[in-house]
Amino acid sequence: METNQSTRKRFNKPWHFFSQAGKRPFRGLREVFQNYHLDDLKQEIQRWQQLALCNDQSAYDEGCIREDLMDFIQELQRLMEAFHMLNERKNRHRERKQLKGLSKQSRQMLAQMNIPVLLTDEEMKSPENVINQFCITFRRSYAQMELLDLLGAVITYEGHKKVYKGQLVLFYEHLYFLVRLAYVMRQREASTHKKRKEEF
């Protein structure tokens, strides 16, 4: 007897966030800001920082490490704002279509949730410079380890603050994607610059 089962492709997750963003990084960037408003991203990473600093069982038990974390989070929030500006530039036409069907009040509320406050006017015009500076300030391996340490600190937190842990990995994936994209962009820029030099 024959069955009508379609052959499945093994070890493949085409629906996953990373799969969709793999070859077309700006599609992934659009996905990040569809899933999280800029304010949501920044508030959640701030909450992660608080939990990490309050957790006695985390990687942040020394003052100098806590200081590094706070500086990293500040720059990570600036990176989020820079990517938000870049996403606005790249996907402006799609966003207009999505907002068209909403009420004026809803559009205003969404606009208020997506206002960069850490970037200067000049940085908002050239968000690539902020992204580049993030990559210069933090080695890629350090940024990845810091994100993992943060995730670990939030998972193991047992204090009095309420923490919903159902979305931790999803949020981590979005953070990881933004950080990874920053280094991919920097690498592409460096190879383009190198090719130009070789042409002369």
Biotite code that builds the C-alpha atoms (Angstrom):
import biotite.structure as struc

atoms = struc.array([
    struc.Atom([0.000, 0.000, 0.000], chain_id="A", res_id=1, res_name="MET", atom_name="CA", element="C"),
    struc.Atom([1.377, 3.434, -0.968], chain_id="A", res_id=2, res_name="GLU", atom_name="CA", element="C"),
    struc.Atom([1.303, 6.409, 1.327], chain_id="A", res_id=3, res_name="THR", atom_name="CA", element="C"),
    struc.Atom([1.021, 10.035, 0.295], chain_id="A", res_id=4, res_name="ASN", atom_name="CA", element="C"),
    struc.Atom([3.757, 11.263, 2.576], chain_id="A", res_id=5, res_name="GLN", atom_name="CA", element="C"),
    struc.Atom([6.018, 13.895, 1.076], chain_id="A", res_id=6, res_name="SER", atom_name="CA", element="C"),
    struc.Atom([9.702, 13.245, 1.479], chain_id="A", res_id=7, res_name="THR", atom_name="CA", element="C"),
    struc.Atom([11.068, 15.439, 4.123], chain_id="A", res_id=8, res_name="ARG", atom_name="CA", element="C"),
    struc.Atom([14.476, 16.992, 3.865], chain_id="A", res_id=9, res_name="LYS", atom_name="CA", element="C"),
    struc.Atom([16.403, 15.955, 6.949], chain_id="A", res_id=10, res_name="ARG", atom_name="CA", element="C"),
    struc.Atom([18.401, 18.324, 9.140], chain_id="A", res_id=11, res_name="PHE", atom_name="CA", element="C"),
    struc.Atom([16.723, 21.359, 7.615], chain_id="A", res_id=12, res_name="ASN", atom_name="CA", element="C"),
    struc.Atom([14.677, 24.068, 9.336], chain_id="A", res_id=13, res_name="LYS", atom_name="CA", element="C"),
    struc.Atom([13.503, 26.417, 6.572], chain_id="A", res_id=14, res_name="PRO", atom_name="CA", element="C"),
    struc.Atom([11.015, 28.167, 8.897], chain_id="A", res_id=15, res_name="TRP", atom_name="CA", element="C"),
    struc.Atom([13.639, 29.135, 11.469], chain_id="A", res_id=16, res_name="HIS", atom_name="CA", element="C"),
    struc.Atom([14.626, 32.759, 11.944], chain_id="A", res_id=17, res_name="PHE", atom_name="CA", element="C"),
    struc.Atom([18.314, 32.090, 11.185], chain_id="A", res_id=18, res_name="PHE", atom_name="CA", element="C"),
    struc.Atom([17.505, 30.063, 8.054], chain_id="A", res_id=19, res_name="SER", atom_name="CA", element="C"),
    struc.Atom([15.442, 32.883, 6.657], chain_id="A", res_id=20, res_name="GLN", atom_name="CA", element="C"),
    struc.Atom([18.111, 35.447, 7.417], chain_id="A", res_id=21, res_name="ALA", atom_name="CA", element="C"),
    struc.Atom([21.132, 33.428, 6.298], chain_id="A", res_id=22, res_name="GLY", atom_name="CA", element="C"),
    struc.Atom([21.668, 34.498, 2.712], chain_id="A", res_id=23, res_name="LYS", atom_name="CA", element="C"),
    struc.Atom([19.737, 37.750, 2.846], chain_id="A", res_id=24, res_name="ARG", atom_name="CA", element="C"),
    struc.Atom([20.753, 39.497, 6.066], chain_id="A", res_id=25, res_name="PRO", atom_name="CA", element="C"),
    struc.Atom([18.478, 42.497, 5.608], chain_id="A", res_id=26, res_name="PHE", atom_name="CA", element="C"),
    struc.Atom([15.498, 40.167, 5.492], chain_id="A", res_id=27, res_name="ARG", atom_name="CA", element="C"),
    struc.Atom([16.618, 38.948, 8.903], chain_id="A", res_id=28, res_name="GLY", atom_name="CA", element="C"),
    struc.Atom([16.980, 42.525, 10.083], chain_id="A", res_id=29, res_name="LEU", atom_name="CA", element="C"),
    struc.Atom([13.410, 43.233, 9.012], chain_id="A", res_id=30, res_name="ARG", atom_name="CA", element="C"),
    struc.Atom([12.333, 40.130, 10.943], chain_id="A", res_id=31, res_name="GLU", atom_name="CA", element="C"),
    struc.Atom([14.046, 41.382, 14.119], chain_id="A", res_id=32, res_name="VAL", atom_name="CA", element="C"),
    struc.Atom([12.148, 44.667, 14.048], chain_id="A", res_id=33, res_name="PHE", atom_name="CA", element="C"),
    struc.Atom([8.884, 42.975, 13.149], chain_id="A", res_id=34, res_name="GLN", atom_name="CA", element="C"),
    struc.Atom([9.207, 40.774, 16.216], chain_id="A", res_id=35, res_name="ASN", atom_name="CA", element="C"),
    struc.Atom([10.464, 43.482, 18.581], chain_id="A", res_id=36, res_name="TYR", atom_name="CA", element="C"),
    struc.Atom([10.018, 47.227, 18.642], chain_id="A", res_id=37, res_name="HIS", atom_name="CA", element="C"),
    struc.Atom([13.180, 49.179, 19.380], chain_id="A", res_id=38, res_name="LEU", atom_name="CA", element="C"),
    struc.Atom([11.923, 50.044, 22.888], chain_id="A", res_id=39, res_name="ASP", atom_name="CA", element="C"),
    struc.Atom([11.127, 46.380, 23.552], chain_id="A", res_id=40, res_name="ASP", atom_name="CA", element="C"),
    struc.Atom([14.652, 45.326, 22.581], chain_id="A", res_id=41, res_name="LEU", atom_name="CA", element="C"),
    struc.Atom([16.259, 47.983, 24.743], chain_id="A", res_id=42, res_name="LYS", atom_name="CA", element="C"),
    struc.Atom([14.006, 47.361, 27.764], chain_id="A", res_id=43, res_name="GLN", atom_name="CA", element="C"),
    struc.Atom([14.545, 43.616, 27.608], chain_id="A", res_id=44, res_name="GLU", atom_name="CA", element="C"),
    struc.Atom([18.346, 43.891, 27.389], chain_id="A", res_id=45, res_name="ILE", atom_name="CA", element="C"),
    struc.Atom([18.209, 46.330, 30.318], chain_id="A", res_id=46, res_name="GLN", atom_name="CA", element="C"),
    struc.Atom([16.214, 43.741, 32.278], chain_id="A", res_id=47, res_name="ARG", atom_name="CA", element="C"),
    struc.Atom([18.801, 41.080, 31.390], chain_id="A", res_id=48, res_name="TRP", atom_name="CA", element="C"),
    struc.Atom([21.534, 43.355, 32.699], chain_id="A", res_id=49, res_name="GLN", atom_name="CA", element="C"),
    struc.Atom([19.695, 43.869, 36.007], chain_id="A", res_id=50, res_name="GLN", atom_name="CA", element="C"),
    struc.Atom([19.169, 40.133, 36.447], chain_id="A", res_id=51, res_name="LEU", atom_name="CA", element="C"),
    struc.Atom([22.799, 39.389, 35.621], chain_id="A", res_id=52, res_name="ALA", atom_name="CA", element="C"),
    struc.Atom([24.039, 41.954, 38.141], chain_id="A", res_id=53, res_name="LEU", atom_name="CA", element="C"),
    struc.Atom([21.710, 40.594, 40.839], chain_id="A", res_id=54, res_name="CYS", atom_name="CA", element="C"),
    struc.Atom([22.597, 36.952, 40.224], chain_id="A", res_id=55, res_name="ASN", atom_name="CA", element="C"),
    struc.Atom([25.180, 35.592, 42.683], chain_id="A", res_id=56, res_name="ASP", atom_name="CA", element="C"),
    struc.Atom([25.687, 32.517, 40.487], chain_id="A", res_id=57, res_name="GLN", atom_name="CA", element="C"),
    struc.Atom([26.546, 34.372, 37.274], chain_id="A", res_id=58, res_name="SER", atom_name="CA", element="C"),
    struc.Atom([29.784, 35.333, 35.526], chain_id="A", res_id=59, res_name="ALA", atom_name="CA", element="C"),
    struc.Atom([29.441, 38.867, 36.924], chain_id="A", res_id=60, res_name="TYR", atom_name="CA", element="C"),
    struc.Atom([30.755, 38.458, 40.454], chain_id="A", res_id=61, res_name="ASP", atom_name="CA", element="C"),
    struc.Atom([33.685, 40.894, 40.078], chain_id="A", res_id=62, res_name="GLU", atom_name="CA", element="C"),
    struc.Atom([33.378, 44.681, 39.864], chain_id="A", res_id=63, res_name="GLY", atom_name="CA", element="C"),
    struc.Atom([35.537, 45.035, 36.732], chain_id="A", res_id=64, res_name="CYS", atom_name="CA", element="C"),
    struc.Atom([33.469, 42.392, 34.908], chain_id="A", res_id=65, res_name="ILE", atom_name="CA", element="C"),
    struc.Atom([30.245, 44.175, 35.895], chain_id="A", res_id=66, res_name="ARG", atom_name="CA", element="C"),
    struc.Atom([31.710, 47.440, 34.605], chain_id="A", res_id=67, res_name="GLU", atom_name="CA", element="C"),
    struc.Atom([32.542, 45.784, 31.270], chain_id="A", res_id=68, res_name="ASP", atom_name="CA", element="C"),
    struc.Atom([29.005, 44.394, 31.081], chain_id="A", res_id=69, res_name="LEU", atom_name="CA", element="C"),
    struc.Atom([27.443, 47.815, 31.654], chain_id="A", res_id=70, res_name="MET", atom_name="CA", element="C"),
    struc.Atom([29.598, 49.382, 28.930], chain_id="A", res_id=71, res_name="ASP", atom_name="CA", element="C"),
    struc.Atom([28.825, 46.489, 26.584], chain_id="A", res_id=72, res_name="PHE", atom_name="CA", element="C"),
    struc.Atom([25.064, 46.870, 27.164], chain_id="A", res_id=73, res_name="ILE", atom_name="CA", element="C"),
    struc.Atom([25.277, 50.617, 26.497], chain_id="A", res_id=74, res_name="GLN", atom_name="CA", element="C"),
    struc.Atom([27.011, 49.986, 23.176], chain_id="A", res_id=75, res_name="GLU", atom_name="CA", element="C"),
    struc.Atom([24.665, 47.108, 22.370], chain_id="A", res_id=76, res_name="LEU", atom_name="CA", element="C"),
    struc.Atom([21.710, 49.471, 22.771], chain_id="A", res_id=77, res_name="GLN", atom_name="CA", element="C"),
    struc.Atom([23.411, 51.944, 20.428], chain_id="A", res_id=78, res_name="ARG", atom_name="CA", element="C"),
    struc.Atom([23.938, 49.068, 17.980], chain_id="A", res_id=79, res_name="LEU", atom_name="CA", element="C"),
    struc.Atom([20.209, 48.247, 18.187], chain_id="A", res_id=80, res_name="MET", atom_name="CA", element="C"),
    struc.Atom([19.357, 51.860, 17.389], chain_id="A", res_id=81, res_name="GLU", atom_name="CA", element="C"),
    struc.Atom([21.797, 51.901, 14.470], chain_id="A", res_id=82, res_name="ALA", atom_name="CA", element="C"),
    struc.Atom([20.278, 48.729, 13.037], chain_id="A", res_id=83, res_name="PHE", atom_name="CA", element="C"),
    struc.Atom([16.814, 50.176, 13.552], chain_id="A", res_id=84, res_name="HIS", atom_name="CA", element="C"),
    struc.Atom([17.837, 53.207, 11.469], chain_id="A", res_id=85, res_name="MET", atom_name="CA", element="C"),
    struc.Atom([19.325, 50.938, 8.811], chain_id="A", res_id=86, res_name="LEU", atom_name="CA", element="C"),
    struc.Atom([16.177, 48.814, 8.763], chain_id="A", res_id=87, res_name="ASN", atom_name="CA", element="C"),
    struc.Atom([14.039, 51.933, 8.392], chain_id="A", res_id=88, res_name="GLU", atom_name="CA", element="C"),
    struc.Atom([16.121, 52.977, 5.407], chain_id="A", res_id=89, res_name="ARG", atom_name="CA", element="C"),
    struc.Atom([16.103, 49.541, 3.739], chain_id="A", res_id=90, res_name="LYS", atom_name="CA", element="C"),
    struc.Atom([12.461, 48.610, 4.409], chain_id="A", res_id=91, res_name="ASN", atom_name="CA", element="C"),
    struc.Atom([10.674, 51.954, 4.431], chain_id="A", res_id=92, res_name="ARG", atom_name="CA", element="C"),
    struc.Atom([8.272, 50.984, 1.619], chain_id="A", res_id=93, res_name="HIS", atom_name="CA", element="C"),
    struc.Atom([7.224, 47.727, 3.348], chain_id="A", res_id=94, res_name="ARG", atom_name="CA", element="C"),
    struc.Atom([6.629, 49.507, 6.634], chain_id="A", res_id=95, res_name="GLU", atom_name="CA", element="C"),
    struc.Atom([4.422, 52.134, 4.977], chain_id="A", res_id=96, res_name="ARG", atom_name="CA", element="C"),
    struc.Atom([2.246, 49.358, 3.539], chain_id="A", res_id=97, res_name="LYS", atom_name="CA", element="C"),
    struc.Atom([1.911, 47.702, 6.939], chain_id="A", res_id=98, res_name="GLN", atom_name="CA", element="C"),
    struc.Atom([1.055, 50.949, 8.717], chain_id="A", res_id=99, res_name="LEU", atom_name="CA", element="C"),
    struc.Atom([-1.461, 52.046, 6.094], chain_id="A", res_id=100, res_name="LYS", atom_name="CA", element="C"),
    struc.Atom([-4.255, 49.899, 7.509], chain_id="A", res_id=101, res_name="GLY", atom_name="CA", element="C"),
    struc.Atom([-3.762, 51.063, 11.102], chain_id="A", res_id=102, res_name="LEU", atom_name="CA", element="C"),
    struc.Atom([-5.534, 53.893, 12.850], chain_id="A", res_id=103, res_name="SER", atom_name="CA", element="C"),
    struc.Atom([-3.742, 57.200, 13.355], chain_id="A", res_id=104, res_name="LYS", atom_name="CA", element="C"),
    struc.Atom([-3.533, 56.549, 17.090], chain_id="A", res_id=105, res_name="GLN", atom_name="CA", element="C"),
    struc.Atom([-1.916, 53.121, 16.513], chain_id="A", res_id=106, res_name="SER", atom_name="CA", element="C"),
    struc.Atom([0.596, 54.610, 14.065], chain_id="A", res_id=107, res_name="ARG", atom_name="CA", element="C"),
    struc.Atom([1.543, 57.302, 16.589], chain_id="A", res_id=108, res_name="GLN", atom_name="CA", element="C"),
    struc.Atom([1.924, 54.752, 19.381], chain_id="A", res_id=109, res_name="MET", atom_name="CA", element="C"),
    struc.Atom([4.189, 52.567, 17.212], chain_id="A", res_id=110, res_name="LEU", atom_name="CA", element="C"),
    struc.Atom([6.246, 55.585, 16.186], chain_id="A", res_id=111, res_name="ALA", atom_name="CA", element="C"),
    struc.Atom([6.820, 56.436, 19.866], chain_id="A", res_id=112, res_name="GLN", atom_name="CA", element="C"),
    struc.Atom([8.136, 52.906, 20.478], chain_id="A", res_id=113, res_name="MET", atom_name="CA", element="C"),
    struc.Atom([10.753, 53.265, 17.753], chain_id="A", res_id=114, res_name="ASN", atom_name="CA", element="C"),
    struc.Atom([12.575, 56.497, 18.518], chain_id="A", res_id=115, res_name="ILE", atom_name="CA", element="C"),
    struc.Atom([16.362, 56.268, 18.878], chain_id="A", res_id=116, res_name="PRO", atom_name="CA", element="C"),
    struc.Atom([17.554, 58.322, 21.849], chain_id="A", res_id=117, res_name="VAL", atom_name="CA", element="C"),
    struc.Atom([21.197, 57.290, 22.211], chain_id="A", res_id=118, res_name="LEU", atom_name="CA", element="C"),
    struc.Atom([22.440, 58.252, 18.742], chain_id="A", res_id=119, res_name="LEU", atom_name="CA", element="C"),
    struc.Atom([23.388, 61.745, 17.648], chain_id="A", res_id=120, res_name="THR", atom_name="CA", element="C"),
    struc.Atom([21.792, 63.263, 14.538], chain_id="A", res_id=121, res_name="ASP", atom_name="CA", element="C"),
    struc.Atom([24.999, 62.524, 12.632], chain_id="A", res_id=122, res_name="GLU", atom_name="CA", element="C"),
    struc.Atom([24.982, 58.881, 13.765], chain_id="A", res_id=123, res_name="GLU", atom_name="CA", element="C"),
    struc.Atom([21.344, 58.522, 12.718], chain_id="A", res_id=124, res_name="MET", atom_name="CA", element="C"),
    struc.Atom([22.319, 59.661, 9.225], chain_id="A", res_id=125, res_name="LYS", atom_name="CA", element="C"),
    struc.Atom([25.228, 57.184, 9.112], chain_id="A", res_id=126, res_name="SER", atom_name="CA", element="C"),
    struc.Atom([24.287, 54.204, 11.297], chain_id="A", res_id=127, res_name="PRO", atom_name="CA", element="C"),
    struc.Atom([26.989, 52.143, 9.565], chain_id="A", res_id=128, res_name="GLU", atom_name="CA", element="C"),
    struc.Atom([29.587, 54.142, 11.532], chain_id="A", res_id=129, res_name="ASN", atom_name="CA", element="C"),
    struc.Atom([28.007, 53.082, 14.843], chain_id="A", res_id=130, res_name="VAL", atom_name="CA", element="C"),
    struc.Atom([27.929, 49.453, 13.708], chain_id="A", res_id=131, res_name="ILE", atom_name="CA", element="C"),
    struc.Atom([31.564, 49.682, 12.623], chain_id="A", res_id=132, res_name="ASN", atom_name="CA", element="C"),
    struc.Atom([32.569, 51.252, 15.953], chain_id="A", res_id=133, res_name="GLN", atom_name="CA", element="C"),
    struc.Atom([30.869, 48.436, 17.879], chain_id="A", res_id=134, res_name="PHE", atom_name="CA", element="C"),
    struc.Atom([32.994, 45.908, 15.960], chain_id="A", res_id=135, res_name="CYS", atom_name="CA", element="C"),
    struc.Atom([36.160, 47.904, 16.626], chain_id="A", res_id=136, res_name="ILE", atom_name="CA", element="C"),
    struc.Atom([35.411, 48.213, 20.353], chain_id="A", res_id=137, res_name="THR", atom_name="CA", element="C"),
    struc.Atom([34.485, 44.552, 20.951], chain_id="A", res_id=138, res_name="PHE", atom_name="CA", element="C"),
    struc.Atom([36.115, 41.488, 19.461], chain_id="A", res_id=139, res_name="ARG", atom_name="CA", element="C"),
    struc.Atom([33.535, 39.167, 17.917], chain_id="A", res_id=140, res_name="ARG", atom_name="CA", element="C"),
    struc.Atom([34.440, 36.339, 20.318], chain_id="A", res_id=141, res_name="SER", atom_name="CA", element="C"),
    struc.Atom([34.020, 38.666, 23.322], chain_id="A", res_id=142, res_name="TYR", atom_name="CA", element="C"),
    struc.Atom([30.588, 39.852, 22.134], chain_id="A", res_id=143, res_name="ALA", atom_name="CA", element="C"),
    struc.Atom([29.411, 36.268, 21.609], chain_id="A", res_id=144, res_name="GLN", atom_name="CA", element="C"),
    struc.Atom([30.680, 35.165, 25.039], chain_id="A", res_id=145, res_name="MET", atom_name="CA", element="C"),
    struc.Atom([29.079, 38.184, 26.718], chain_id="A", res_id=146, res_name="GLU", atom_name="CA", element="C"),
    struc.Atom([25.708, 37.329, 25.178], chain_id="A", res_id=147, res_name="LEU", atom_name="CA", element="C"),
    struc.Atom([26.017, 33.723, 26.344], chain_id="A", res_id=148, res_name="LEU", atom_name="CA", element="C"),
    struc.Atom([27.032, 34.818, 29.855], chain_id="A", res_id=149, res_name="ASP", atom_name="CA", element="C"),
    struc.Atom([24.014, 37.125, 29.942], chain_id="A", res_id=150, res_name="LEU", atom_name="CA", element="C"),
    struc.Atom([21.700, 34.330, 28.837], chain_id="A", res_id=151, res_name="LEU", atom_name="CA", element="C"),
    struc.Atom([23.183, 32.038, 31.467], chain_id="A", res_id=152, res_name="GLY", atom_name="CA", element="C"),
    struc.Atom([22.743, 34.675, 34.161], chain_id="A", res_id=153, res_name="ALA", atom_name="CA", element="C"),
    struc.Atom([19.075, 35.195, 33.266], chain_id="A", res_id=154, res_name="VAL", atom_name="CA", element="C"),
    struc.Atom([18.364, 31.455, 33.117], chain_id="A", res_id=155, res_name="ILE", atom_name="CA", element="C"),
    struc.Atom([19.945, 30.803, 36.529], chain_id="A", res_id=156, res_name="THR", atom_name="CA", element="C"),
    struc.Atom([18.499, 33.904, 38.230], chain_id="A", res_id=157, res_name="TYR", atom_name="CA", element="C"),
    struc.Atom([16.554, 32.963, 41.385], chain_id="A", res_id=158, res_name="GLU", atom_name="CA", element="C"),
    struc.Atom([15.916, 36.349, 43.009], chain_id="A", res_id=159, res_name="GLY", atom_name="CA", element="C"),
    struc.Atom([12.716, 38.227, 43.756], chain_id="A", res_id=160, res_name="HIS", atom_name="CA", element="C"),
    struc.Atom([12.206, 39.807, 40.332], chain_id="A", res_id=161, res_name="LYS", atom_name="CA", element="C"),
    struc.Atom([9.669, 38.021, 38.161], chain_id="A", res_id=162, res_name="LYS", atom_name="CA", element="C"),
    struc.Atom([11.162, 36.551, 35.005], chain_id="A", res_id=163, res_name="VAL", atom_name="CA", element="C"),
    struc.Atom([9.213, 34.871, 32.215], chain_id="A", res_id=164, res_name="TYR", atom_name="CA", element="C"),
    struc.Atom([11.699, 32.384, 30.793], chain_id="A", res_id=165, res_name="LYS", atom_name="CA", element="C"),
    struc.Atom([9.596, 31.108, 27.879], chain_id="A", res_id=166, res_name="GLY", atom_name="CA", element="C"),
    struc.Atom([11.036, 33.588, 25.370], chain_id="A", res_id=167, res_name="GLN", atom_name="CA", element="C"),
    struc.Atom([14.654, 33.783, 26.553], chain_id="A", res_id=168, res_name="LEU", atom_name="CA", element="C"),
    struc.Atom([16.144, 31.759, 23.713], chain_id="A", res_id=169, res_name="VAL", atom_name="CA", element="C"),
    struc.Atom([14.109, 33.621, 21.094], chain_id="A", res_id=170, res_name="LEU", atom_name="CA", element="C"),
    struc.Atom([15.323, 36.965, 22.429], chain_id="A", res_id=171, res_name="PHE", atom_name="CA", element="C"),
    struc.Atom([18.895, 35.650, 22.581], chain_id="A", res_id=172, res_name="TYR", atom_name="CA", element="C"),
    struc.Atom([18.631, 34.577, 18.919], chain_id="A", res_id=173, res_name="GLU", atom_name="CA", element="C"),
    struc.Atom([17.619, 38.100, 17.937], chain_id="A", res_id=174, res_name="HIS", atom_name="CA", element="C"),
    struc.Atom([20.504, 39.627, 19.886], chain_id="A", res_id=175, res_name="LEU", atom_name="CA", element="C"),
    struc.Atom([22.919, 37.112, 18.445], chain_id="A", res_id=176, res_name="TYR", atom_name="CA", element="C"),
    struc.Atom([21.676, 37.863, 14.933], chain_id="A", res_id=177, res_name="PHE", atom_name="CA", element="C"),
    struc.Atom([22.234, 41.618, 15.348], chain_id="A", res_id=178, res_name="LEU", atom_name="CA", element="C"),
    struc.Atom([25.744, 41.120, 16.710], chain_id="A", res_id=179, res_name="VAL", atom_name="CA", element="C"),
    struc.Atom([26.598, 38.593, 13.999], chain_id="A", res_id=180, res_name="ARG", atom_name="CA", element="C"),
    struc.Atom([25.265, 40.917, 11.314], chain_id="A", res_id=181, res_name="LEU", atom_name="CA", element="C"),
    struc.Atom([27.465, 43.743, 12.609], chain_id="A", res_id=182, res_name="ALA", atom_name="CA", element="C"),
    struc.Atom([30.610, 41.656, 12.081], chain_id="A", res_id=183, res_name="TYR", atom_name="CA", element="C"),
    struc.Atom([29.425, 40.362, 8.692], chain_id="A", res_id=184, res_name="VAL", atom_name="CA", element="C"),
    struc.Atom([28.907, 43.955, 7.537], chain_id="A", res_id=185, res_name="MET", atom_name="CA", element="C"),
    struc.Atom([32.331, 44.964, 8.840], chain_id="A", res_id=186, res_name="ARG", atom_name="CA", element="C"),
    struc.Atom([33.966, 42.015, 7.096], chain_id="A", res_id=187, res_name="GLN", atom_name="CA", element="C"),
    struc.Atom([32.227, 42.857, 3.807], chain_id="A", res_id=188, res_name="ARG", atom_name="CA", element="C"),
    struc.Atom([33.284, 46.478, 4.112], chain_id="A", res_id=189, res_name="GLU", atom_name="CA", element="C"),
    struc.Atom([36.892, 45.445, 4.768], chain_id="A", res_id=190, res_name="ALA", atom_name="CA", element="C"),
    struc.Atom([36.994, 43.104, 1.760], chain_id="A", res_id=191, res_name="SER", atom_name="CA", element="C"),
    struc.Atom([35.441, 45.772, -0.494], chain_id="A", res_id=192, res_name="THR", atom_name="CA", element="C"),
    struc.Atom([38.024, 48.281, 0.734], chain_id="A", res_id=193, res_name="HIS", atom_name="CA", element="C"),
    struc.Atom([40.809, 45.777, 0.093], chain_id="A", res_id=194, res_name="LYS", atom_name="CA", element="C"),
    struc.Atom([39.607, 45.124, -3.487], chain_id="A", res_id=195, res_name="LYS", atom_name="CA", element="C"),
    struc.Atom([39.507, 48.855, -4.188], chain_id="A", res_id=196, res_name="ARG", atom_name="CA", element="C"),
    struc.Atom([43.069, 49.216, -2.939], chain_id="A", res_id=197, res_name="LYS", atom_name="CA", element="C"),
    struc.Atom([44.220, 46.366, -5.160], chain_id="A", res_id=198, res_name="GLU", atom_name="CA", element="C"),
    struc.Atom([42.635, 48.019, -8.205], chain_id="A", res_id=199, res_name="GLU", atom_name="CA", element="C"),
    struc.Atom([44.835, 51.111, -7.817], chain_id="A", res_id=200, res_name="PHE", atom_name="CA", element="C"),
])
